[in-house]
Amino acid sequence: MTLSPTLLLVAYCLAIAGFSLVGGLLPNWVRMTHTRTQSAMSFVSGLMLGVAFFHLLPHSVAMLGGPAATDIAVRWLMLGLIVMLLLLRMFHFHQHDFSDEEEHLHDHDHDHDHDHDHDHDHAAAAHAHAVPSRGQATPVHRMSWLGIALGLGVHTLIDGIALGAVMLGEIADGAAGLVGVGVFLAILLHKPLDAMSITTVMAAGGWSRSARATNNLLFALMCPLGALLFFFGVDFLGDNRDYLVAAALAFSAGAFICIALSDLLPEVHFHSHDRTRLTLAFLLGIGLAYAIGALEPANFHLPVH
């Protein structure tokens, strides 16, 4: 027995909202270590890249069909990459340094393993956004979380559109099974990090636990909102429906690639300790994205006629 795309999408949305909520609450329950965070980022980076190249982009090309399908899909992919890069530049909304317990190890590695002529200013900037150590004055302004929340809100809406688009592609192809599982997993595993970014910066800014919980709930609902609005609203576009779904898939692929290459991986790359562990986590993410293809119907990436 297989679930309909609508029921499957609802199940995906509930799981994503739940994981996002848990991610925002984790700082209250568990102290996230530096190594655990870096390993998770490496794994999610590989998964997002794999989903973009193995699932989103090929399905966009298949939906578009025709001799110009690849060119059109790549243009939409590039647009998604540029838009996400501009969002990252404008809001600098990802903040993934949740613990300072291994900061001395990070500093030691920079002193001994990075004796070339790079200053790594972006690494210092990342630490400026980190939650301060106990006993230190907080460098975070009380309203700093607004820029992070706005940037991540737009980003998570794009994630929702990606999920809604891949489920619509399933309907267009008449496919059955867990077709959207790759996109779902990439979003599911990334949302806790995003939610922790918001609640951690809010905590550093002195906001109450109830205020953090309210914003965490609103953020958790953003991705499901984007997915459901796109899934149920795209039919109003009539004949342009299939083109828009294909464009959304390619656009989302570009966004995923940008997040992995310009945000997550550079932060991991400049932590020279645990190189083997982080590299294996990255390759595991790519491998999982590729393996997920076995859950898709054989004709899912064939042109639609």
C-alpha positions as a Markdown table, in Angstrom:
| # | Residue | x | y | z |
|---|---|---|---|---|
| 1 | Met | 0.0 | 0.0 | 0.0 |
| 2 | Thr | 1.4 | 3.4 | -1.0 |
| 3 | Leu | 0.5 | 6.8 | 0.3 |
| 4 | Ser | -1.0 | 9.4 | -2.1 |
| 5 | Pro | 1.3 | 12.4 | -2.8 |
| 6 | Thr | -1.0 | 14.6 | -0.7 |
| 7 | Leu | -0.9 | 12.4 | 2.4 |
| 8 | Leu | 2.8 | 11.9 | 2.0 |
| 9 | Leu | 3.4 | 15.6 | 1.7 |
| 10 | Val | 1.4 | 16.2 | 4.9 |
| 11 | Ala | 3.4 | 13.5 | 6.7 |
| 12 | Tyr | 6.7 | 15.1 | 5.5 |
| 13 | Cys | 5.5 | 18.6 | 6.7 |
| 14 | Leu | 4.6 | 17.3 | 10.1 |
| 15 | Ala | 8.0 | 15.6 | 10.5 |
| 16 | Ile | 9.9 | 18.7 | 9.3 |
| 17 | Ala | 7.9 | 20.9 | 11.7 |
| 18 | Gly | 8.6 | 18.5 | 14.5 |
| 19 | Phe | 12.3 | 18.3 | 13.9 |
| 20 | Ser | 12.6 | 22.0 | 13.5 |
| 21 | Leu | 10.8 | 22.5 | 16.9 |
| 22 | Val | 13.1 | 20.0 | 18.6 |
| 23 | Gly | 16.2 | 21.7 | 17.0 |
| 24 | Gly | 15.1 | 25.1 | 18.5 |
| 25 | Leu | 14.6 | 23.5 | 21.9 |
| 26 | Leu | 17.8 | 21.5 | 22.0 |
| 27 | Pro | 20.0 | 24.2 | 23.5 |
| 28 | Asn | 17.7 | 24.0 | 26.5 |
| 29 | Trp | 18.2 | 20.3 | 26.9 |
| 30 | Val | 21.6 | 19.3 | 25.4 |
| 31 | Arg | 24.8 | 21.1 | 25.0 |
| 32 | Met | 25.8 | 20.8 | 21.3 |
| 33 | Thr | 29.5 | 20.1 | 21.0 |
| 34 | His | 31.6 | 21.6 | 18.3 |
| 35 | Thr | 32.5 | 18.3 | 16.8 |
| 36 | Arg | 28.9 | 17.0 | 16.7 |
| 37 | Thr | 27.8 | 20.2 | 15.0 |
| 38 | Gln | 30.6 | 20.1 | 12.4 |
| 39 | Ser | 29.9 | 16.4 | 11.6 |
| 40 | Ala | 26.2 | 17.1 | 11.1 |
| 41 | Met | 27.0 | 20.0 | 8.8 |
| 42 | Ser | 29.4 | 17.8 | 6.7 |
| 43 | Phe | 26.7 | 15.1 | 6.4 |
| 44 | Val | 23.9 | 17.6 | 5.5 |
| 45 | Ser | 26.2 | 19.3 | 2.9 |
| 46 | Gly | 26.8 | 16.1 | 1.1 |
| 47 | Leu | 23.1 | 15.2 | 1.3 |
| 48 | Met | 22.0 | 18.6 | -0.1 |
| 49 | Leu | 24.5 | 18.4 | -3.0 |
| 50 | Gly | 23.5 | 14.9 | -3.8 |
| 51 | Val | 19.8 | 15.7 | -3.8 |
| 52 | Ala | 20.4 | 18.7 | -6.0 |
| 53 | Phe | 22.4 | 16.8 | -8.6 |
| 54 | Phe | 20.8 | 13.4 | -8.4 |
| 55 | His | 17.1 | 14.3 | -7.9 |
| 56 | Leu | 16.1 | 18.0 | -8.3 |
| 57 | Leu | 18.0 | 18.9 | -11.5 |
| 58 | Pro | 17.4 | 15.7 | -13.4 |
| 59 | His | 13.7 | 15.8 | -12.7 |
| 60 | Ser | 13.5 | 19.4 | -13.7 |
| 61 | Val | 15.0 | 18.5 | -17.1 |
| 62 | Ala | 12.7 | 15.6 | -17.4 |
| 63 | Met | 9.6 | 17.7 | -16.8 |
| 64 | Leu | 10.6 | 20.4 | -19.2 |
| 65 | Gly | 11.3 | 18.0 | -22.0 |
| 66 | Gly | 12.4 | 19.0 | -25.5 |
| 67 | Pro | 15.9 | 19.9 | -26.8 |
| 68 | Ala | 16.3 | 23.1 | -24.7 |
| 69 | Ala | 15.3 | 21.5 | -21.4 |
| 70 | Thr | 18.8 | 21.3 | -20.1 |
| 71 | Asp | 19.6 | 24.9 | -20.9 |
| 72 | Ile | 16.4 | 26.1 | -19.3 |
| 73 | Ala | 16.9 | 24.0 | -16.2 |
| 74 | Val | 20.5 | 25.2 | -15.8 |
| 75 | Arg | 19.4 | 28.9 | -16.1 |
| 76 | Trp | 16.8 | 28.4 | -13.3 |
| 77 | Leu | 19.5 | 26.5 | -11.3 |
| 78 | Met | 21.8 | 29.5 | -11.6 |
| 79 | Leu | 19.1 | 31.9 | -10.6 |
| 80 | Gly | 18.4 | 29.9 | -7.5 |
| 81 | Leu | 22.1 | 29.8 | -6.6 |
| 82 | Ile | 22.4 | 33.6 | -7.1 |
| 83 | Val | 19.3 | 34.4 | -5.1 |
| 84 | Met | 20.4 | 32.2 | -2.2 |
| 85 | Leu | 23.9 | 33.7 | -2.3 |
| 86 | Leu | 22.5 | 37.2 | -2.1 |
| 87 | Leu | 20.3 | 36.1 | 0.8 |
| 88 | Leu | 23.4 | 34.8 | 2.6 |
| 89 | Arg | 25.3 | 37.9 | 1.9 |
| 90 | Met | 22.5 | 40.3 | 2.9 |
| 91 | Phe | 21.4 | 38.6 | 6.1 |
| 92 | His | 24.4 | 36.4 | 7.1 |
| 93 | Phe | 21.7 | 34.3 | 8.7 |
| 94 | His | 23.5 | 30.9 | 9.3 |
| 95 | Gln | 25.1 | 30.7 | 12.6 |
| 96 | His | 26.3 | 27.2 | 13.4 |
| 97 | Asp | 28.8 | 27.6 | 16.2 |
| 98 | Phe | 26.8 | 26.5 | 19.2 |
| 99 | Ser | 29.5 | 25.6 | 21.6 |
| 100 | Asp | 32.9 | 27.0 | 22.7 |
| 101 | Glu | 34.1 | 23.9 | 24.5 |
| 102 | Glu | 36.5 | 23.0 | 21.7 |
| 103 | Glu | 37.4 | 26.5 | 20.6 |
| 104 | His | 40.9 | 26.0 | 22.0 |
| 105 | Leu | 41.3 | 23.1 | 19.6 |
| 106 | His | 40.1 | 25.2 | 16.7 |
| 107 | Asp | 42.5 | 28.0 | 17.5 |
| 108 | His | 45.4 | 25.5 | 17.9 |
| 109 | Asp | 44.7 | 24.0 | 14.4 |
| 110 | His | 44.7 | 27.5 | 12.9 |
| 111 | Asp | 48.0 | 28.3 | 14.5 |
| 112 | His | 49.7 | 25.1 | 13.3 |
| 113 | Asp | 47.9 | 23.9 | 10.2 |
| 114 | His | 47.2 | 27.2 | 8.5 |
| 115 | Asp | 50.6 | 28.8 | 8.3 |
| 116 | His | 50.0 | 30.1 | 4.7 |
| 117 | Asp | 49.1 | 33.7 | 3.9 |
| 118 | His | 45.3 | 33.5 | 4.5 |
| 119 | Asp | 43.7 | 35.5 | 7.3 |
| 120 | His | 40.5 | 33.6 | 7.2 |
| 121 | Asp | 38.5 | 36.7 | 8.1 |
| 122 | His | 35.3 | 34.8 | 7.6 |
| 123 | Ala | 36.2 | 32.4 | 10.4 |
| 124 | Ala | 36.7 | 35.3 | 12.7 |
| 125 | Ala | 33.3 | 36.7 | 11.6 |
| 126 | Ala | 31.7 | 33.4 | 12.3 |
| 127 | His | 33.0 | 33.4 | 15.9 |
| 128 | Ala | 31.7 | 37.0 | 16.3 |
| 129 | His | 28.2 | 35.6 | 15.9 |
| 130 | Ala | 28.8 | 32.7 | 18.3 |
| 131 | Val | 27.2 | 32.6 | 21.7 |
| 132 | Pro | 29.7 | 34.0 | 24.2 |
| 133 | Ser | 31.4 | 32.0 | 26.9 |
| 134 | Arg | 30.1 | 32.1 | 30.4 |
| 135 | Gly | 31.4 | 35.2 | 32.1 |
| 136 | Gln | 31.9 | 37.1 | 28.9 |
| 137 | Ala | 29.9 | 40.2 | 27.9 |
| 138 | Thr | 27.5 | 39.3 | 25.1 |
| 139 | Pro | 28.4 | 40.7 | 21.7 |
| 140 | Val | 24.9 | 40.0 | 20.4 |
| 141 | His | 22.5 | 42.9 | 20.1 |
| 142 | Arg | 19.0 | 42.2 | 21.4 |
| 143 | Met | 17.5 | 42.5 | 17.9 |
| 144 | Ser | 20.3 | 40.6 | 16.0 |
| 145 | Trp | 18.0 | 37.6 | 15.7 |
| 146 | Leu | 15.6 | 39.5 | 13.3 |
| 147 | Gly | 18.1 | 39.5 | 10.4 |
| 148 | Ile | 18.8 | 35.8 | 11.0 |
| 149 | Ala | 15.1 | 35.0 | 11.3 |
| 150 | Leu | 14.2 | 36.9 | 8.1 |
| 151 | Gly | 16.9 | 35.3 | 6.1 |
| 152 | Leu | 16.1 | 31.8 | 7.3 |
| 153 | Gly | 12.4 | 32.4 | 6.9 |
| 154 | Val | 12.9 | 33.1 | 3.1 |
| 155 | His | 15.3 | 30.2 | 2.9 |
| 156 | Thr | 12.9 | 27.8 | 4.5 |
| 157 | Leu | 10.1 | 28.9 | 2.3 |
| 158 | Ile | 12.3 | 28.0 | -0.7 |
| 159 | Asp | 12.8 | 24.6 | 1.0 |
| 160 | Gly | 9.1 | 24.3 | 1.2 |
| 161 | Ile | 8.6 | 25.1 | -2.5 |
| 162 | Ala | 11.2 | 22.5 | -3.3 |
| 163 | Leu | 9.3 | 19.9 | -1.4 |
| 164 | Gly | 6.0 | 20.9 | -2.9 |
| 165 | Ala | 7.4 | 20.9 | -6.4 |
| 166 | Val | 8.9 | 17.5 | -6.2 |
| 167 | Met | 5.6 | 16.1 | -4.9 |
| 168 | Leu | 3.8 | 17.8 | -7.8 |
| 169 | Gly | 6.3 | 16.2 | -10.2 |
| 170 | Glu | 5.4 | 12.9 | -8.8 |
| 171 | Ile | 1.7 | 13.5 | -9.7 |
| 172 | Ala | 2.7 | 14.7 | -13.2 |
| 173 | Asp | 4.6 | 11.5 | -13.8 |
| 174 | Gly | 2.0 | 9.3 | -12.4 |
| 175 | Ala | 4.7 | 7.9 | -10.1 |
| 176 | Ala | 4.1 | 6.1 | -6.8 |
| 177 | Gly | 6.3 | 5.5 | -3.8 |
| 178 | Leu | 8.6 | 7.8 | -1.7 |
| 179 | Val | 9.6 | 10.0 | -4.6 |
| 180 | Gly | 10.2 | 13.1 | -2.5 |
| 181 | Val | 12.2 | 11.4 | 0.2 |
| 182 | Gly | 15.5 | 12.9 | -0.9 |
| 183 | Val | 14.3 | 16.5 | -0.7 |
| 184 | Phe | 12.5 | 15.6 | 2.5 |
| 185 | Leu | 15.6 | 14.2 | 4.2 |
| 186 | Ala | 17.8 | 17.1 | 3.1 |
| 187 | Ile | 15.3 | 19.6 | 4.6 |
| 188 | Leu | 14.5 | 17.5 | 7.7 |
| 189 | Leu | 18.1 | 17.2 | 8.7 |
| 190 | His | 18.9 | 20.9 | 8.0 |
| 191 | Lys | 16.0 | 22.5 | 9.9 |
| 192 | Pro | 17.3 | 21.7 | 13.4 |
| 193 | Leu | 20.5 | 23.6 | 12.7 |
| 194 | Asp | 18.6 | 26.6 | 11.4 |
| 195 | Ala | 16.2 | 26.6 | 14.3 |
| 196 | Met | 19.1 | 26.4 | 16.8 |
| 197 | Ser | 20.7 | 29.4 | 15.0 |
| 198 | Ile | 17.6 | 31.6 | 15.8 |
| 199 | Thr | 17.0 | 30.5 | 19.4 |
| 200 | Thr | 20.7 | 30.6 | 20.3 |
| 201 | Val | 21.1 | 34.2 | 19.1 |
| 202 | Met | 17.9 | 35.1 | 20.8 |
| 203 | Ala | 19.2 | 33.6 | 24.0 |
| 204 | Ala | 22.5 | 35.5 | 23.7 |
| 205 | Gly | 20.4 | 38.7 | 23.1 |
| 206 | Gly | 18.6 | 38.2 | 26.4 |
| 207 | Trp | 15.2 | 37.1 | 25.2 |
| 208 | Ser | 12.9 | 35.0 | 27.5 |
| 209 | Arg | 12.3 | 31.3 | 27.0 |
| 210 | Ser | 8.7 | 32.0 | 26.0 |
| 211 | Ala | 9.7 | 34.4 | 23.3 |
| 212 | Arg | 12.2 | 32.0 | 21.9 |
| 213 | Ala | 9.6 | 29.2 | 22.0 |
| 214 | Thr | 7.1 | 31.4 | 20.1 |
| 215 | Asn | 9.5 | 32.2 | 17.4 |
| 216 | Asn | 10.7 | 28.6 | 17.2 |
| 217 | Leu | 7.1 | 27.5 | 16.6 |
| 218 | Leu | 6.6 | 30.2 | 13.9 |
| 219 | Phe | 9.8 | 29.2 | 12.1 |
| 220 | Ala | 8.9 | 25.5 | 12.3 |
| 221 | Leu | 5.7 | 26.2 | 10.4 |
| 222 | Met | 7.4 | 28.2 | 7.6 |
| 223 | Cys | 8.6 | 25.2 | 5.5 |
| 224 | Pro | 5.2 | 23.3 | 5.7 |
| 225 | Leu | 3.5 | 26.6 | 4.8 |
| 226 | Gly | 5.7 | 27.0 | 1.7 |
| 227 | Ala | 5.2 | 23.4 | 0.6 |
| 228 | Leu | 1.4 | 23.4 | 1.0 |
| 229 | Leu | 0.9 | 26.7 | -0.6 |
| 230 | Phe | 2.9 | 25.7 | -3.6 |
| 231 | Phe | 1.4 | 22.3 | -3.8 |
| 232 | Phe | -2.2 | 23.4 | -3.7 |
| 233 | Gly | -1.8 | 26.8 | -5.3 |
| 234 | Val | 0.1 | 26.0 | -8.5 |
| 235 | Asp | -3.0 | 24.7 | -10.2 |
| 236 | Phe | -4.3 | 28.2 | -10.4 |
| 237 | Leu | -1.7 | 28.9 | -13.1 |
| 238 | Gly | -3.3 | 26.6 | -15.6 |
| 239 | Asp | -1.2 | 25.7 | -18.6 |
| 240 | Asn | 1.9 | 27.1 | -17.0 |
| 241 | Arg | 1.8 | 24.7 | -14.1 |
| 242 | Asp | 4.3 | 22.1 | -15.4 |
| 243 | Tyr | 6.8 | 24.7 | -16.4 |
| 244 | Leu | 6.6 | 26.4 | -13.0 |
| 245 | Val | 7.1 | 23.1 | -11.2 |
| 246 | Ala | 10.1 | 22.3 | -13.3 |
| 247 | Ala | 11.5 | 25.8 | -12.8 |
| 248 | Ala | 11.0 | 25.5 | -9.0 |
| 249 | Leu | 12.8 | 22.2 | -9.0 |
| 250 | Ala | 15.8 | 23.6 | -10.8 |
| 251 | Phe | 15.7 | 26.8 | -8.7 |
| 252 | Ser | 15.7 | 24.8 | -5.5 |
| 253 | Ala | 18.6 | 22.7 | -6.8 |
| 254 | Gly | 20.6 | 25.9 | -7.2 |
| 255 | Ala | 19.6 | 27.0 | -3.7 |
| 256 | Phe | 20.7 | 23.7 | -2.2 |
| 257 | Ile | 24.0 | 23.8 | -4.0 |
| 258 | Cys | 24.7 | 27.4 | -2.8 |
| 259 | Ile | 23.9 | 26.5 | 0.8 |
| 260 | Ala | 26.2 | 23.4 | 0.7 |
| 261 | Leu | 29.1 | 25.1 | -1.1 |
| 262 | Ser | 29.1 | 28.6 | 0.2 |
| 263 | Asp | 27.7 | 28.3 | 3.7 |
| 264 | Leu | 28.1 | 24.8 | 5.2 |
| 265 | Leu | 31.2 | 23.4 | 3.6 |
| 266 | Pro | 33.5 | 26.4 | 3.9 |
| 267 | Glu | 32.8 | 26.5 | 7.7 |
| 268 | Val | 33.7 | 22.8 | 7.9 |
| 269 | His | 36.7 | 23.1 | 5.6 |
| 270 | Phe | 38.6 | 25.6 | 7.8 |
| 271 | His | 38.3 | 23.3 | 10.9 |
| 272 | Ser | 41.4 | 21.2 | 10.2 |
| 273 | His | 40.9 | 18.8 | 13.1 |
| 274 | Asp | 38.7 | 15.7 | 12.5 |
| 275 | Arg | 39.4 | 15.9 | 8.8 |
| 276 | Thr | 38.8 | 12.2 | 8.3 |
| 277 | Arg | 35.6 | 12.2 | 10.3 |
| 278 | Leu | 34.2 | 15.2 | 8.5 |
| 279 | Thr | 35.1 | 14.0 | 5.1 |
| 280 | Leu | 33.5 | 10.6 | 5.7 |
| 281 | Ala | 30.3 | 12.3 | 6.9 |
| 282 | Phe | 30.3 | 14.4 | 3.7 |
| 283 | Leu | 30.7 | 11.4 | 1.5 |
| 284 | Leu | 28.1 | 9.5 | 3.5 |
| 285 | Gly | 25.6 | 12.3 | 2.8 |
| 286 | Ile | 26.3 | 12.1 | -1.0 |
| 287 | Gly | 26.0 | 8.3 | -0.8 |
| 288 | Leu | 22.7 | 8.5 | 0.9 |
| 289 | Ala | 21.4 | 10.9 | -1.7 |
| 290 | Tyr | 22.4 | 8.5 | -4.4 |
| 291 | Ala | 21.0 | 5.5 | -2.7 |
| 292 | Ile | 17.6 | 7.2 | -2.3 |
| 293 | Gly | 17.3 | 6.9 | -6.0 |
| 294 | Ala | 16.5 | 3.2 | -5.5 |
| 295 | Leu | 13.2 | 4.3 | -3.9 |
| 296 | Glu | 12.1 | 6.2 | -7.0 |
| 297 | Pro | 10.3 | 4.6 | -9.9 |
| 298 | Ala | 12.5 | 3.7 | -12.9 |
| 299 | Asn | 10.9 | 6.2 | -15.2 |
| 300 | Phe | 10.9 | 9.1 | -12.7 |
| 301 | His | 13.6 | 11.1 | -14.5 |
| 302 | Leu | 12.5 | 10.3 | -18.0 |
| 303 | Pro | 11.1 | 13.1 | -20.1 |
| 304 | Val | 7.4 | 13.8 | -19.7 |
| 305 | His | 5.3 | 13.5 | -22.9 |
